[in-house]
Amino acid sequence: MSWRTGEGAVPLLSGCGELALGYILGAVFPPTIRQILIAVLPGGVAGFSTAIEKGWPMNWLRIGLASVGAFIAYFLLGGLALGLVPSLKSEFLKFPAVYRPLDGQMSHMPVGMAAILVGMFSLTVLYAASYRGISRLLEGVRFGALIGVFAIGAFVVHDDVNLNIGRRLTVQQSVACFAQWVVAGMVIGLIYRPAR
């Protein structure tokens, strides 16, 4: 994809980025709106309509299976962390004004589980978009590590700033969070295969 200027085309996205943008616009907007968007982009966009029409060569069955697999792994590892690292649970219990009691957590668990499953689906689509055809295990671990670092920065440390919790809990949550996302990414990598 490139912007057309008086001096030629200026590349904006790689082939994968162009397909991703085309897929997103193709999935979100009806055909009439897509054509309007193509027409109003400054100078026009080379190859844009082709990307919309072709879509993304993703294996949606594998995306669904990988999402469910990662969801299960994420919850199993989270449960194991709370069971095998008693200090993590005891740190949470030190802040009853911040965290719900166990019965309150359980009453909200179905909504939380549904949200995490939707999130796993979204991450699996991102994984599929970034798939490079190398070792599926290594790509999954790489992807999970990147998501883990993002989650620590965007949620765990963010919570440490906004909530009145201790530093020890933040560190323990960071380690557990990173491990959960690496394993979830690994499962996504092992299950997902692109469409042929």
C-alpha positions in Angstrom: 0.0 0.0 0.0 1.3 3.4 -0.8 0.2 7.0 -0.8 0.4 8.6 -4.3 2.3 11.8 -4.4 3.6 14.0 -7.1 7.0 12.2 -6.8 5.7 8.7 -7.0 4.3 6.2 -4.5 5.4 6.3 -0.8 5.1 2.8 0.8 3.0 2.8 4.0 2.5 -0.9 4.9 4.2 -4.2 4.0 2.1 -6.8 2.2 0.9 -8.2 5.5 -0.1 -4.8 6.8 -2.0 -4.1 3.6 -3.9 -7.4 3.8 -4.6 -6.7 7.5 -6.0 -3.3 6.7 -8.0 -4.6 3.8 -9.4 -7.4 5.9 -10.4 -5.1 8.8 -12.1 -2.7 6.4 -13.7 -5.6 4.5 -15.0 -7.2 7.7 -16.2 -4.0 9.4 -17.7 -2.0 6.6 -20.3 -2.9 4.0 -19.2 -2.7 0.3 -20.6 0.8 -0.3 -18.8 2.3 2.7 -15.6 0.5 1.7 -15.7 2.1 -1.7 -16.3 5.5 -0.2 -13.3 5.1 2.1 -11.2 4.1 -0.8 -12.4 7.2 -2.8 -11.8 9.7 0.0 -8.3 8.7 1.1 -5.9 11.5 0.1 -4.4 10.8 -3.3 -5.9 7.3 -3.5 -4.2 4.1 -2.2 -2.5 1.8 -4.6 -3.6 -1.8 -4.3 -6.1 -1.1 -1.5 -9.2 -2.5 -3.2 -7.4 -5.7 -4.1 -6.5 -6.2 -0.4 -10.2 -5.7 0.5 -11.4 -8.2 -2.1 -8.9 -10.9 -1.3 -9.1 -10.8 2.5 -6.8 -12.6 4.8 -5.8 -16.2 4.3 -6.6 -17.3 7.8 -7.6 -20.7 9.1 -10.7 -19.7 11.2 -11.2 -23.2 12.6 -7.6 -23.2 13.9 -8.1 -19.7 15.3 -11.1 -20.9 17.2 -9.3 -24.0 18.5 -6.2 -22.1 19.4 -8.3 -19.5 21.3 -10.0 -22.2 23.4 -6.7 -24.0 24.0 -5.0 -20.8 25.1 -8.0 -19.9 27.3 -7.8 -23.3 29.1 -4.0 -23.0 29.5 -4.3 -19.5 30.9 -6.8 -20.5 33.5 -5.0 -23.7 34.5 -1.7 -21.9 34.9 -3.4 -19.1 36.9 -5.1 -21.6 39.2 -1.8 -23.5 39.6 0.0 -20.2 40.4 -2.5 -19.4 43.2 -2.3 -23.0 44.5 1.5 -23.5 44.3 2.6 -20.0 45.3 0.7 -19.4 48.6 2.4 -16.0 49.0 0.6 -14.8 45.9 -2.8 -15.6 47.4 -1.8 -14.2 50.8 -0.6 -10.9 49.1 -4.1 -10.5 47.5 -5.7 -11.1 50.8 -3.8 -8.2 52.4 -5.9 -5.8 50.3 -9.6 -6.6 51.0 -10.7 -3.1 50.3 -9.3 -3.4 46.7 -10.1 -7.0 45.7 -13.5 -8.8 46.0 -13.8 -11.6 48.4 -13.8 -15.1 46.9 -17.6 -15.4 46.7 -17.8 -12.1 45.0 -15.1 -13.1 42.5 -16.9 -16.4 41.8 -20.2 -14.6 41.2 -18.4 -12.4 38.5 -16.4 -15.3 37.1 -18.7 -16.1 34.1 -18.4 -12.6 32.8 -14.7 -12.6 33.3 -14.2 -15.9 31.6 -16.3 -14.8 28.6 -14.2 -11.6 28.3 -11.0 -13.6 28.5 -12.2 -16.0 25.8 -13.0 -13.0 23.5 -9.6 -11.6 24.3 -7.9 -14.9 23.4 -9.7 -14.9 20.1 -8.5 -11.4 19.4 -4.9 -12.3 20.3 -5.1 -15.5 18.2 -6.1 -13.4 15.2 -3.2 -11.1 15.9 -0.9 -14.1 16.1 -2.2 -15.4 12.8 -1.6 -12.0 11.2 2.0 -11.9 12.5 2.8 -15.6 11.7 6.1 -15.8 9.8 6.3 -19.6 9.0 9.1 -20.3 11.4 8.9 -22.8 14.3 5.3 -22.7 15.6 6.5 -23.3 19.1 9.1 -20.5 19.0 6.7 -18.1 17.3 4.1 -18.8 20.0 6.6 -18.3 22.8 7.8 -15.0 21.1 4.2 -13.8 20.7 3.3 -14.8 24.3 6.3 -13.0 25.7 5.4 -9.9 23.8 1.8 -10.0 25.1 3.2 -10.7 28.6 5.3 -7.6 28.6 2.4 -5.6 27.3 0.1 -7.0 30.0 2.6 -6.2 32.7 3.0 -2.7 31.6 -0.6 -2.0 30.7 -2.3 -3.7 33.6 -0.1 -5.0 36.4 2.1 -1.9 36.8 -0.9 0.3 35.9 -2.8 -1.3 38.8 0.2 -0.7 41.1 0.0 3.0 40.2 -3.7 3.3 40.6 -4.5 0.9 43.4 -3.3 0.9 46.9 -1.5 -2.4 46.7 2.0 -3.5 47.7 5.1 -3.7 45.6 5.5 -7.4 46.4 2.1 -8.2 45.0 3.0 -6.3 41.8 6.2 -8.2 41.4 4.5 -11.6 42.0 1.6 -10.7 39.7 4.1 -9.7 37.0 5.9 -13.0 37.1 2.6 -15.0 37.1 1.2 -12.8 34.4 4.2 -13.2 32.1 4.3 -17.0 32.6 0.5 -17.2 31.8 0.9 -15.3 28.6 4.0 -17.2 27.5 2.2 -20.5 27.9 -1.0 -19.1 26.3 1.1 -17.9 23.3 2.9 -21.3 23.1 -0.5 -23.1 23.0 -1.7 -20.7 20.3 1.5 -21.3 18.3 1.2 -25.1 18.6 -2.5 -25.2 17.6 -2.8 -22.6 14.9 -1.9 -23.3 11.3 -2.5 -20.9 8.5 -4.9 -21.8 5.7 -3.3 -23.5 2.8 
